[in-house]
Amino acid sequence: MGASYPRYLGYVDINAGYKWISDTFEEAEKCSLSEIKLFKTEMLAMPVAKRSGYRELVAQKLCWQNENGLYDKIKAMWIPPKPRCVGDSGGFTSVGITDFLPAILALIYGSSIATGVLIIELIFEHRNFFFSVCCPKYQTIRKRDEREQPKRFI
């Protein structure tokens, strides 16, 4: 089964809600959110007095601002954008060899050091056997030393 997230419900102004969602929620949680419009928003209007000579001029300038993208610039400045769901892959990120190369090197160095310490411990623990194989003189010296020392009983 898929991961379950807590369910959220809230009535928020879009301007404040989008910023809060972007700051608070994780990427996977943003993907699971949906928006329901409760009220239809009316078109904005520019009030102009009846029989005013500015009515045609204001209409022309508003059309000009819309055509040149000034409305979009103002909207981007005052209204935060809707939070985007980045990737529906559930948090999967492609990783290259260069991203985890330090971890591999640490594993290789650690394994090498551990193997070296193991070999040194084995040689130290079984040094009598190794020296008898490598140096036949050591075996005769060792036997002579054992004969000269008296046995101690504790």
N, C-alpha and C positions, 0 to 999 in steps of 0.2 A: 504494500500500500504506500501511497505517497505521504509526504510529510504534511501534517495538519498544523495550521496556524490559527491563532485565536481570531475570532471574528470581531470586526469593528463596525460600529455604526455611529454616525455623527452627522449633525447638521452644522455645516461650517461655510463661511463665506469663501468663495473660490480663491480670492487673493491671499487670504491668510492660510487656508487649508493646504494649498499646493506647497507653500514654503515649509509648513509644519511637517507634511508628509515627506518631503525631500530630506529634511534634517533628522527625522525620527526613525523612519522605517528602513529596514534592510532591503536589498535589491529583490530578494525572493518575495518579501511581503508586499512590495510595490506592485509586483506582477499580479498578485492575487486580488488587488483592490479594484473596485468598479465604482462608477459614478452614476448617480440617479439625479436627474434634474427635477426638483420639486415644483418650481415655478418657472413659467416661461418669462424670459427677460424681454422687455420691450426695447425697441430701437431707441437710441438716444436722439434727441432733437436739439436744435439750436433755437432758442426763443428770439423772435424778431417781432417788433411792433407791427400792427396792421398798417398797410399803406406806407411802409417805410421804403425809402429809396435804397436802403442797404440790403434788402432782401435778396435781390439778384446777385449782388456783389458777394454776400456771405455764402450763398449757394455755390457760386463759381469757385471761391477760395477753398471751401470744404471739399469740393470735387478735386481740385488741384492737389490739396494735401493728401487725399486718399490715393491719387495716382502716383505721386512722388514717394510714397512710403512713409510719410511723416506719422501717420496713424500707427503703423507697425512699430516704429521707433518709440513712440510714446507708450504704446501697449507693452513693449518689451521692458521699458524703464519702470513702469508702475505696476504691472501685473506679472507675477512670477510664472514661468512656464509650467505646464503640466508635467509632473514627474514621469519620466520615461522608464519603462521596464527594460533594463539592459540585459538582454539574453534570457531566453526561456529555457536554458539548459539546466537550470536548477543549481547554479553555482559551479559548474564544471569550467575549468580554465585549462587551456592547453599550456603545457610546460615543456620547455626545451631542455636539452642537456646542459646548457650553460647556466640555467636557473638552479639546478641542484648539484652542480659539479662540486662545490665546497662540501656538501654532505657526503658525496661519494669519496672524495679525498680523505675526509675525516674517518670514514669507515675503513678505508684501505690502510691509512696510517695506524689507526687504532688496532686493527687486526695484526698488522706487522709487529707492532710493539708487544702485543699480547703473546704472539707466537714466539718472539725472541725471549721474553721473560719466561715462558714455559720451558723452552729449551735450556736456558740457564739454570732453572730450578731442577730440571731432570738431571742435568750434568752434575750439579752440586749434590743432589740427593743420592745419586748412584755413581759417585766419583770413583769408588773402589773398583767397580766393574770396568768403567771406562779407562782408568789408568792401567789396569791389568791387561787390557786388550792393547792399548797403545804402547805401554812401557813394560816389558817383561821384568825389568830390574825392580820395578816398584812392587811387584807381587812377592818377590823374595825378601825385600826389605820389610814389607808389611808383615809377612809371616814371622820373621825374626823378632820384630817389635812385639808381636802378640805373645811369643814364647817367653820373652824376658819380663813382661809385666805379670805380677801376681794377680790371681783371680780375686775379686772382692765380692763378698757376700753382704748384702744389705738386709 
